[in-house]
Amino acid sequence: MRYTDGMFPILTQALAYVSRVCGFDTVDSFPPGHVHARTHWSGAHFDIASDLKPDQIERALCEKIANTPLIFSQIANPTPDMQRVILGMIGTRLRHSAAQPLDLVSLLVNAYRSPYTREVLPGLRAAIEENNGDLRSVLDFLGESGSAFGVIDAAPHQSGLKLVGR
């Protein structure tokens, strides 16, 4: 065994460590042991520097979701804060346009296919499962239960939903 054979792995490990610490590397999940360790995202869609702290990572992801909502589909087991961004956008769309935001509701429904997605609103998972993921039923549920959350308000059996002031 040559002297350089033993040095190469040590150098590559050291270089990888320095790259991570300096933020040259990107991450695609929260660190092991973190409360949201099961949350991960596509590195191709999110450029999250490895030197960020978990709360900074979550803020960066939420900003990206706010700017490009459909990117939410690239996150497995989104955190409650990430889901709140989508809920806020649903409320905004309902307030500013006549169109129902079923595309955003679909993103939430798909996120709840995983048993590891933490529930942002009590009963949301049950509403999705109860209605076999029917988007209009889930939107109705959000309208009925979201008012306590300060996001969405809807009267039962009405076709339109409206945003509740905070």
N, C-alpha and C positions, 0 to 999 in steps of 0.2 A: 504494500500500500504506500502510495506516495504521500508526501506531506500536503500537497494541494488537494488531494481527494477529500481529506477531512475538513479543509477550510471552506470548500464551496458551499456545503449545506449551512454552515454557520454564517457565512456572508449573506446567503439568500434569506435566511431567517432574520438576520439583523436588518437587511434592506426592507423586507416586508414589514417589520415592526416600525421602522422609521417612516415608511410610507403611510402606514395607518395612523400613527401619532401626528404626523404633519398634515393629515387630511388629504393626501394625494390619492388615497384609495377610497372606494365608495362602499357603502353598506346596503344590504337589502333586507335587514331585519333589526329589531331591537336587540340589545345584548342578552346573552343567556342569563336567566334569573330575573329579568325585568318583568314587571307585571304584564306587559304586552309582548312577551317573548315569542308568542305564536303568530304575531302580526308580521307579515313579510310582504315585500313588494317587488315588482319587476325592476331590476337594476337598469334595464334598457330604457325605462320610462321615467325613472327618478334618479337624479344625480345627487345623492346624499353623501356628503363628506364623512369619512370615518372618524374625524376628530370631534364631531358634534356630540353633545350630551343628549340623552334620551328625550328630554323635554324640547330641545332645539330640533331634534329629528322630527318629532310629532308636529311641531309648529310648521316646519318646512313642508311636510307632507300635506298638512291642512291648507297651506297657501297654494300649493300646486293643485289641490282638488278644487279650491275656490276659483282658480284661474281656468282650469280645464276639467269640468266635472266628470266627463266620461273616463278620465284616468283613474277614477275610483275603482273601476273594474279590474285594475291591475294590482289591487291590494287584497291579500288574503287575510281574513279576520281583522277588519278595520277596527280601530279603537273607537270608543264612544265619541271622542272629540271629532274624529274624522266623519263619523256618521252625522254629527250635529251640523257639520258644514253642509252636507247634502240636505238635511232637514231644513236648514235655513234657506237654501236655494229653492227648495220646493215651495216654501212660504213666499219667497220673493217672486217666483214665477206666477204663483196664484194671485198675488197682489197686482202684478204689473201686466198680466196678459190673460186672455180668455182661455188659452190652451192649458190643458191639464198636463202637469209634468210627469207623465207616466214613464218617460225614459229614466228620470232620476229615481222614481219609486222602484223601477226594475233593478237599478243598481243596488238598492237596499235589499230587495228580495233575494237577489243572487248572493249577496254577502252572507245572508242568513242560512244559506245551504250548508255552511260549515257549523258544526255544533260548538266550535270554539269562538265564534263571534259573540262578543259581549253585548248584551241587550242595552240599547240606548234609552228605550222607553219601555216601562213595564208592560208586558203583554204583547209587544210587537212580534216576537217569535211565534207566540201562540196564534196571533191573528194571521200571520203568514201561513202557518201550517194548517190552520182551521179552514182557510179559504184556498188551499192548494196554490198559494202564490198569486192569486188573482189580483192584478194591479189596482183595479178600481176599488176592490174591497179593502186592500191595504191603505189606499189613499183615504177612504172613508174612515178607517181606524185612526189614521194619523190626524184627520180632522176632528174626530171625537176626543181623542186623548191628548192631542198636541196642545190644546188650549191651556192645560195646566202647566205645560212646559213652556208656554209663551211663544209657540211657533205658529200653529195653524188652528183655525176655528172653523167648524162646519156644523150647521144644523142638520139633524138626521132627515133624510128624504128630500134634501135640496140638491140641485144639480151643481151649484157653485160653492166654492170654498172661499174663505177670506182670511187674511192675516190678522192676528190679534196684536194690538199694540203692546209693547213691553213696558 
